[in-house]
Amino acid sequence: MYSNRLSWSFSVNPYSQRIAQLRADDIPLLDLSSSNPTAVDFDYPHQEIAKALSDAGDLGYTPDPLGESKARQAVQTYYSRRALHVEIDRILLTASTSEAYGYLFKLLCNPGDEVLVPRPSYPLFEYLASLESVRITPYSLRYDGSWHVDFEDLKRRILPRTRAIVVVNPNNPTGSFLKKTEADRLLALAAELEIPVIADEVFFDYPLALTNGMAATLVNRHEVLSFSLNGLSKAAGMPQMKLGWIVLNGPPEERERARQRLELILDTYLSVNTPVQRALPGLLVAGESMQTQIAKRTSRNLAVLVDLLCDSAAHPLHTEGGWSAIVRLPGTQDEEKWLFDLLEQRVVTQPGYFFDLDCGESLVISLITPPKIFHEGIYRMKNLVDRVAG
């Protein structure tokens, strides 16, 4: 009766079941997994958001498939403030980054075609691709004290039905930016093979280390057709506003061909609502305070993590940006056992296998966790690991 696009298991995994049971019993938990900025005790700009929406003006419906001009100008200004000039006709609005992926898979792929995605990275890719009848093929990121693209593995994965290469920059959960040499090599390879690049840049504004030698964005890299994705969810800490964007990069003629086809796709759905488009200039201004708060918290929590685990059998892997950190655990027991043992200490984390991490037993933790919860949660983790590891 149902499409094979939905062939996943719908059963709840035992870990999630246990968390739900503890919460149903009103047992307080130290949640180190939340990536929702509206739920982790920031000084949230409710009044500024309300003002931006109230200042939206006339809410008559005059749809523009690419997004209303003033809204796209607001995105243009966002990049101008980061010393990047982007022509307005290269900016297209979507309701979210996830939707942008769906549109780009429609643009580039026929059913059964393949898209290369980094591993480790978001578990979301499999769902987004399957819903478009597209296959994903992972290519490896390797860790040798820092993360880098395994280009030999990437090249081996490119097949006749490969239609795009996805990069997440900085990656989630590894926090690794593309290095400038990696970006040059990636774009040269993509240009040689005429394969577009999809660059997920939602954590663009959150470096945790000096960005010298890093390629923080592919915006304005025109060697090959590419698409830079971002949106309010991370750039302004406003996932509830449901607005994202695509920036087209590449040779002008190829950009125009892509823009025409994307315009048809966007016109078919017209999913971006009018109020949030007209409020976008004010929302981006309000989001600057969220960016500042998030950047301070992620930096502070990372320093706490490194300090608390400095002499522990658990240790954090190198990270350069984003909202997550990976903690490698001793191999004295498997990842699932660590996960449940921590839960018995009332600490909630995410297992590395959610993200296809293959660097040994590891957990992924959110750096936007409220500081007191973060400190106590990492302290309990250290005590448990050191006790078990002996």
NORJO-V746375 format. One record per pair of residues at least 4 apart in sequence whose ideal C-beta (glycine too) atoms are under 7 Angstrom apart, sorted by the first residue. I is the first residue (numbers start at 1). GAP is how many residues later the second one is. If there is no record, write none. Layout:
# NORJO-V746375
I,GAP ; I,GAP
This chain:
# NORJO-V746375
2,4 ; 5,125 ; 5,126 ; 5,128 ; 12,4 ; 12,5 ; 13,4 ; 14,4 ; 15,4 ; 15,324 ; 16,4 ; 17,4 ; 18,4 ; 18,325 ; 19,4 ; 19,324 ; 19,329 ; 20,4 ; 21,4 ; 22,5 ; 22,7 ; 23,6 ; 27,319 ; 28,318 ; 29,317 ; 29,319 ; 30,316 ; 30,317 ; 30,318 ; 30,343 ; 30,346 ; 30,347 ; 31,317 ; 31,342 ; 32,315 ; 32,316 ; 32,317 ; 32,333 ; 32,334 ; 32,337 ; 32,342 ; 32,345 ; 33,315 ; 33,316 ; 33,317 ; 33,333 ; 34,5 ; 34,6 ; 34,332 ; 34,335 ; 35,288 ; 35,331 ; 35,333 ; 36,4 ; 36,203 ; 37,5 ; 37,200 ; 37,253 ; 37,257 ; 37,331 ; 38,6 ; 38,201 ; 38,202 ; 40,328 ; 40,329 ; 40,330 ; 41,329 ; 42,248 ; 42,251 ; 43,250 ; 45,4 ; 45,241 ; 45,244 ; 45,245 ; 46,4 ; 47,4 ; 48,4 ; 48,238 ; 49,4 ; 49,234 ; 49,237 ; 50,4 ; 51,4 ; 51,231 ; 52,227 ; 52,230 ; 52,231 ; 52,234 ; 53,222 ; 53,226 ; 55,227 ; 56,219 ; 56,222 ; 56,223 ; 57,221 ; 59,215 ; 59,216 ; 61,213 ; 63,207 ; 64,4 ; 65,198 ; 65,201 ; 65,202 ; 65,205 ; 66,6 ; 66,26 ; 66,27 ; 66,197 ; 66,200 ; 67,4 ; 67,5 ; 67,25 ; 67,26 ; 67,205 ; 67,210 ; 68,209 ; 68,210 ; 69,4 ; 70,4 ; 70,211 ; 71,22 ; 71,206 ; 71,209 ; 72,4 ; 72,16 ; 72,19 ; 72,21 ; 73,4 ; 73,15 ; 74,4 ; 74,206 ; 74,207 ; 74,210 ; 75,4 ; 75,16 ; 75,170 ; 76,4 ; 76,10 ; 76,12 ; 76,15 ; 77,4 ; 78,206 ; 79,5 ; 79,7 ; 79,140 ; 80,4 ; 80,5 ; 84,135 ; 84,136 ; 86,4 ; 86,5 ; 86,133 ; 86,161 ; 90,157 ; 90,158 ; 90,165 ; 91,154 ; 91,156 ; 92,153 ; 92,154 ; 92,170 ; 92,174 ; 93,150 ; 93,152 ; 93,179 ; 93,184 ; 94,5 ; 94,6 ; 94,9 ; 94,150 ; 94,151 ; 94,152 ; 94,178 ; 95,4 ; 95,147 ; 95,148 ; 95,149 ; 95,176 ; 95,177 ; 96,135 ; 96,146 ; 96,148 ; 97,4 ; 97,103 ; 97,105 ; 97,132 ; 97,134 ; 97,136 ; 97,147 ; 98,4 ; 98,26 ; 98,30 ; 99,4 ; 99,145 ; 99,172 ; 100,4 ; 100,129 ; 100,144 ; 100,146 ; 101,4 ; 101,27 ; 102,4 ; 102,26 ; 102,29 ; 102,30 ; 103,4 ; 103,159 ; 103,162 ; 103,163 ; 104,4 ; 104,94 ; 104,123 ; 105,4 ; 105,10 ; 105,24 ; 105,27 ; 105,29 ; 106,26 ; 106,159 ; 107,151 ; 107,154 ; 107,155 ; 107,158 ; 108,55 ; 108,56 ; 108,88 ; 109,4 ; 109,6 ; 109,23 ; 109,25 ; 109,54 ; 111,22 ; 112,21 ; 112,23 ; 112,49 ; 113,21 ; 113,48 ; 113,50 ; 114,21 ; 114,23 ; 114,45 ; 114,47 ; 114,48 ; 114,49 ; 115,14 ; 115,19 ; 115,21 ; 115,48 ; 115,49 ; 115,51 ; 116,21 ; 116,23 ; 116,38 ; 116,41 ; 116,42 ; 116,46 ; 116,49 ; 116,50 ; 117,4 ; 117,8 ; 117,19 ; 117,21 ; 117,49 ; 118,21 ; 118,23 ; 118,48 ; 118,49 ; 118,50 ; 118,53 ; 119,19 ; 119,20 ; 119,21 ; 119,22 ; 119,237 ; 120,21 ; 120,53 ; 120,54 ; 120,235 ; 120,236 ; 120,237 ; 121,4 ; 121,47 ; 121,50 ; 121,51 ; 121,234 ; 122,46 ; 122,50 ; 123,231 ; 123,232 ; 124,4 ; 125,4 ; 125,11 ; 126,4 ; 126,10 ; 127,4 ; 129,5 ; 129,6 ; 129,7 ; 137,20 ; 138,218 ; 139,11 ; 139,14 ; 139,15 ; 139,18 ; 140,10 ; 140,13 ; 141,6 ; 141,7 ; 141,8 ; 141,9 ; 141,30 ; 141,33 ; 141,35 ; 142,6 ; 142,8 ; 143,4 ; 143,174 ; 143,216 ; 145,173 ; 146,30 ; 146,172 ; 147,24 ; 147,27 ; 147,29 ; 148,34 ; 149,5 ; 149,33 ; 149,37 ; 150,4 ; 151,4 ; 151,34 ; 152,4 ; 153,4 ; 158,4 ; 158,35 ; 162,33 ; 164,31 ; 164,32 ; 164,34 ; 165,25 ; 165,30 ; 165,32 ; 166,32 ; 166,34 ; 167,11 ; 167,19 ; 167,30 ; 167,32 ; 168,4 ; 168,32 ; 169,8 ; 169,9 ; 169,30 ; 169,31 ; 169,32 ; 170,5 ; 170,6 ; 170,7 ; 170,33 ; 170,150 ; 170,151 ; 170,152 ; 171,4 ; 171,5 ; 172,31 ; 172,150 ; 172,152 ; 173,151 ; 173,153 ; 173,182 ; 173,191 ; 174,145 ; 174,152 ; 175,33 ; 175,144 ; 175,145 ; 175,146 ; 175,147 ; 175,149 ; 175,150 ; 176,144 ; 177,34 ; 177,37 ; 177,38 ; 177,39 ; 177,143 ; 177,144 ; 178,4 ; 178,5 ; 178,36 ; 178,37 ; 179,34 ; 179,35 ; 179,36 ; 180,4 ; 180,33 ; 180,34 ; 180,35 ; 181,4 ; 182,4 ; 183,4 ; 183,32 ; 183,35 ; 184,4 ; 185,4 ; 186,4 ; 186,11 ; 187,4 ; 187,10 ; 187,34 ; 187,36 ; 187,37 ; 188,4 ; 188,35 ; 189,4 ; 190,5 ; 190,7 ; 190,34 ; 191,32 ; 191,33 ; 196,28 ; 196,29 ; 196,30 ; 196,31 ; 197,21 ; 197,27 ; 197,29 ; 198,29 ; 198,31 ; 199,19 ; 199,27 ; 199,28 ; 199,29 ; 199,30 ; 200,29 ; 201,16 ; 201,27 ; 201,28 ; 201,29 ; 202,27 ; 202,28 ; 202,29 ; 202,31 ; 202,32 ; 203,31 ; 203,118 ; 203,119 ; 203,120 ; 204,12 ; 204,13 ; 204,26 ; 205,30 ; 205,86 ; 206,88 ; 206,89 ; 206,92 ; 206,115 ; 206,116 ; 206,117 ; 207,4 ; 207,113 ; 207,114 ; 208,90 ; 208,91 ; 208,94 ; 208,111 ; 208,112 ; 208,113 ; 209,111 ; 211,5 ; 214,106 ; 217,11 ; 218,8 ; 218,10 ; 218,31 ; 219,9 ; 219,28 ; 219,30 ; 220,29 ; 221,5 ; 221,28 ; 222,27 ; 222,28 ; 222,29 ; 224,26 ; 225,25 ; 225,29 ; 225,30 ; 225,33 ; 226,23 ; 226,24 ; 227,19 ; 227,21 ; 228,19 ; 228,21 ; 229,15 ; 229,17 ; 230,5 ; 230,14 ; 230,15 ; 231,4 ; 231,12 ; 231,13 ; 231,14 ; 232,4 ; 232,6 ; 232,9 ; 232,11 ; 232,51 ; 232,55 ; 233,5 ; 233,6 ; 235,52 ; 236,47 ; 236,48 ; 236,50 ; 236,51 ; 236,54 ; 237,50 ; 237,53 ; 237,54 ; 237,57 ; 238,45 ; 238,49 ; 241,35 ; 241,42 ; 242,34 ; 243,29 ; 243,33 ; 243,37 ; 248,7 ; 248,10 ; 248,11 ; 250,4 ; 250,5 ; 251,4 ; 252,4 ; 253,4 ; 254,4 ; 255,4 ; 256,4 ; 257,4 ; 258,4 ; 259,4 ; 261,4 ; 262,4 ; 263,4 ; 264,4 ; 272,5 ; 274,4 ; 275,4 ; 276,4 ; 279,4 ; 280,4 ; 281,4 ; 282,4 ; 283,4 ; 287,4 ; 288,4 ; 289,4 ; 290,4 ; 291,4 ; 292,4 ; 293,4 ; 294,4 ; 294,74 ; 295,4 ; 296,4 ; 297,4 ; 297,71 ; 297,74 ; 298,4 ; 298,25 ; 298,69 ; 298,70 ; 299,4 ; 300,4 ; 300,71 ; 301,4 ; 301,66 ; 301,68 ; 301,70 ; 301,73 ; 302,4 ; 302,17 ; 302,23 ; 302,65 ; 303,4 ; 304,4 ; 304,70 ; 304,71 ; 304,74 ; 305,4 ; 305,11 ; 305,20 ; 305,73 ; 306,4 ; 306,10 ; 308,70 ; 308,71 ; 308,74 ; 309,5 ; 309,6 ; 309,7 ; 309,73 ; 312,70 ; 312,73 ; 312,74 ; 313,17 ; 313,72 ; 313,73 ; 313,76 ; 314,13 ; 314,14 ; 314,15 ; 314,67 ; 314,68 ; 314,71 ; 315,13 ; 316,9 ; 316,10 ; 316,11 ; 317,9 ; 317,11 ; 319,6 ; 323,43 ; 323,44 ; 323,45 ; 324,40 ; 324,41 ; 324,42 ; 324,43 ; 325,40 ; 325,42 ; 326,26 ; 326,31 ; 326,36 ; 326,38 ; 327,35 ; 327,36 ; 327,38 ; 328,31 ; 328,32 ; 328,33 ; 328,34 ; 329,9 ; 329,32 ; 329,33 ; 329,34 ; 329,56 ; 330,55 ; 330,59 ; 331,29 ; 331,30 ; 332,56 ; 332,57 ; 333,4 ; 333,5 ; 333,55 ; 334,27 ; 335,4 ; 335,16 ; 335,17 ; 335,18 ; 335,26 ; 335,27 ; 336,4 ; 337,4 ; 338,4 ; 338,23 ; 338,25 ; 339,4 ; 339,10 ; 339,12 ; 340,4 ; 341,43 ; 342,5 ; 342,7 ; 342,39 ; 342,42 ; 343,4 ; 343,5 ; 345,35 ; 345,39 ; 347,30 ; 347,33 ; 347,34 ; 349,14 ; 349,15 ; 349,16 ; 350,4 ; 350,13 ; 350,14 ; 351,12 ; 352,5 ; 352,10 ; 352,11 ; 352,12 ; 353,4 ; 355,9 ; 357,5 ; 369,4 ; 369,5 ; 370,4 ; 371,4 ; 372,4 ; 373,4 ; 374,4 ; 375,4 ; 376,4 ; 377,4 ; 378,4 ; 379,4 ; 380,4 ; 381,4 ; 382,4 ; 383,4 ; 384,4 ; 385,4
